Amino acid sequence: MSENSPSSRASSPINILDSYCKSAPSEQNAVDIFQGEWASAFPPPYQDLKAGGIPLFQDGRTAWALNILGGVRGQNVLELGPLEGGHSFMLERAGAATVTAIESNTRAYLKCLVAKEILNLARVRFLCGDFTPYLQNSRQHFDLVVASGVLYHMKDPLQLLKLIADHTDRLFMWTHYYDPEIINSKSYLKSKFVSQQSIPLGDQTVQLHRHEYQTMLAEKSFCGGTESYSTWLTRDSLLHALRTYGFTTFEFHGETPDHPHGPALSLVATKA
């Protein structure tokens, strides 16, 4: 029997009609395409939408960075890993001339498009793909690069930091980092780190720690990197790398060494 015969199609467990929406158009219908997968809560006046619970469209870390940087009005911003568009929304509302936001997780990318339509974002362009080859092949200089929640998902975080430094003089980053005392004190974190290495960078040595995603890869809501593992830097190694690549001034905010997913910090780095 042919795979395309009526009998074989009828026995398929997939019914395409299940993908149709039969209620009147609404923002909730669009959000429900990814029901149970959202991390973010929508901002007013859409706060009643049933999505996620994290206020990423009103993120205090991003608000702090924008204040430290003196705003972004009229500026061209590159955002790496927008997730669901929360920080993209904040950047547009802060007056950015353009926001180029690159997302490699295809489900997250589509959620960004849902958010863009609901919130009527006009100066944000979401691109679906890997930002590493984008940065390797682009010569564009940006007034600001935003990299919130991406560095600790990279296989090669040093490469990313170098690429960022090649494209901007101002960086806002939120990231986890490796602290042996903290990580080793929590068995559920310790088990994810399987090896480490030291490599020379400039006049110092940096510490790299391999982090395995393990069972997280089986979850539709997974929002990590493109490989089965990532590499974490220590706090000192992160700052040394940024200095090596030309950043000279640092501001810190909201350091959370007791974060349940590992110690974390927000920083704004600028060049002289």
Secondary structure as UniProt FT lines:
FT   TURN            3..4
FT   HELIX           6..10
FT   HELIX           16..19
FT   HELIX           27..31
FT   HELIX           32..34
FT   TURN            35..37
FT   TURN            44..45
FT   TURN            47..48
FT   HELIX           56..58
FT   HELIX           60..68
FT   TURN            69..70
FT   TURN            73..74
FT   STRAND          76..80
FT   TURN            83..85
FT   HELIX           86..93
FT   TURN            94..95
FT   STRAND          98..103
FT   HELIX           106..119
FT   STRAND          124..128
FT   HELIX           131..137
FT   STRAND          144..148
FT   HELIX           151..153
FT   HELIX           157..167
FT   STRAND          170..176
FT   HELIX           180..184
FT   HELIX           187..190
FT   TURN            191..192
FT   STRAND          193..201
FT   TURN            202..203
FT   STRAND          204..212
FT   HELIX           214..218
FT   TURN            220..221
FT   STRAND          229..234
FT   HELIX           235..244
FT   TURN            245..246
FT   STRAND          249..256
FT   TURN            257..258
FT   TURN            260..261
FT   STRAND          264..270
//
